[in-house]
Structures are given as structure tokens and as C-alpha cells.
């Protein structure tokens, strides 16, 4: 399973209204197929920004990132559930991928 950070914005910062989280999750489940599938997602959306941490089950990190990126592009295309939004970032979280989230904190 791979943790992938995602960020979308409305073009030019124009508010479009926040998308409903269940609609986004359904879009991810439908869009992820083949070598990658949705495990779970944490989504925070406002009228202008959508930030998410998406956990994708896949054979490789490349399959997870490519599959997730394709799912977002399906949702943001004309007529998609997130039409009018732009995908800015869709990459594995480096701290989690490298295990740095488990390092002890400094006093």
C-alpha cells in the first residue's frame, strides 16, 4: 500500500464550491482499476482547494501513482464530477515512503 498526497485547486482561485467527499471517494473507486485500487482516503475540501492523502494498494509505487493520477484526470475532465478543478500534485509522500515518520523527535 502506498500513501499518495494529492492537491487540486480551482483555476485562478475561483470558488466552485467544495465537492462532497463521498462523491470524490466514489470517483476514485471507479477510476482506480487494473493494477491499483483504493484502500482509503482522507479528503479535505474547500471551495477552492482539495487536499487528500490517498492510500492505494498496488504492486509498485509507479502503478499506484499512475493509476491515481488517471483517476483524478477522469474526474477533472469536462463532464467529470470535478470538472473545473486542476490536479496540481499527485505523488507519494516521501516521509512515509522513506519511513521518516517513525524517527524519534528531538527534545
WOFENKA-V589058 format. One record per backbone hydrogen bond with DSSP energy under -0.5 kcal/mol. NH is the residue of the N-H (numbers start at 1). CO is the residue of the C=O. Records with the same first field share a line. If there is no record, write none. Layout:
NH->CO / CO
//
This chain:
2->56
4->2 / 54
5->91
6->52
7->89
8->50
9->86
10->48
11->84
13->10
14->11
16->47
17->47
23->20
24->20
25->21
26->22
27->23
28->24
29->25
30->26
31->27
32->28
33->31
35->33
36->33
37->57
39->55
40->55
42->53
43->41
44->51
46->49
50->8
51->44
52->6
53->42
54->4 / 52
55->40
56->2 / 54
57->37
58->56
59->35
64->60
65->61
66->62
67->63
68->64
69->65
70->66
71->67
72->68
73->69
74->70
75->71
76->72
77->73
80->77
82->75
83->80
84->76
85->82
86->9
88->7 / 86
89->7
91->5
93->3
94->92
97->93
98->94
99->96
100->95
101->95
102->99
103->100
//
